[in-house]
Amino acid sequence: MARISPEELKQKLDRHEPVTVIDLRHSLDFLPEPYTIPGAFRIPMDELDKRSREIPKGQEVVLYCTCPNEASSAMTAVNLRKYGVT
């Protein structure tokens, strides 16, 4: 799984590259700081099964969360493969 820095993501967004950003933060993490990256989809991990069709296939997908060691993002990236998102 590739990693991307916040600076690299900002450059991609500034260049209008086709990238889908998914905010995986749990609602309890989102409430104290209700800010997202512009254009990001808010899909908490527990909603991934029912909302996976919202994630475009054939396009770079960037996941972010607030968990230590990016555990939720890594687990979600593995799960997205079963929906055809590579």
N, C-alpha and C positions, 0 to 999 in steps of 0.2 A: 504494500500500500504506500503510495507516495504521500509525502507531507508537503505542505505549502505554508510559508510564513505569512503573517498578516500583511507585511509589506508587498509580498508577491501577489497576494490576492487583490490588494488595492490597485496595483499596477494593471492587473488584468481587467478589473472593473473600470478603471479610468480609460483603458484602451477599448472598452466595449466588446471585449472578447466574450464569446458564448460560454458562460459558466453559470451553473445553478448552485446557489448557496443555500444550505439547509441548516437552520438553527435547531439543534436537538435539545436545547435546554428544557429542563422540567419547569412546569409553571411556577413552582416555589422558588426556583433560581431566577426566573424571568421577572417576577413581581417586584423585587427590590430595585432592579435595573431594567426597566422595560424598553430597552433600546435594541434594535437589530441592525444588521448590515442592510443598507438599502437594497430592496428587491429580494431579500432572503425569504424563503418559505419557513414558517414556524411549524415544524412537525416533531413533536415530542416522540421519543423512542416508543412509547406505549401506543402510539397511533400509527406507526409505520405500516403495519399490515393493511390497515384499511385505507391509507392515503398514498400508498406506493405509486399509484398511477399518476399522481401529480408530478412525479420526478421524471424529467425528460430523459430518454435513452439516447445514446450517441452523442452525448455532450459531457464536458467535464463537470463533475459534481464535487463541491467542497462542503464538508460537514464540520460543524463546530459545536462544542459543548463546554460545560464548566467543570467537568469531572477531572480528577487527577489523572495524569498520564494519558489523556485523551481516550480513555477506555470506552466510553459510549460511542465516540466517533468511529473507533476501530471496529467495534462490534457491529455497528450499523453498516459500515462499509461491507463487511462480510455478508450480512443479511441482505443487502441490496442486490448482491449478485444473483440471488434466487429469483429476483424480479426482473432480471435482465439488464440491470444497471451495472456497467463495468467501469 
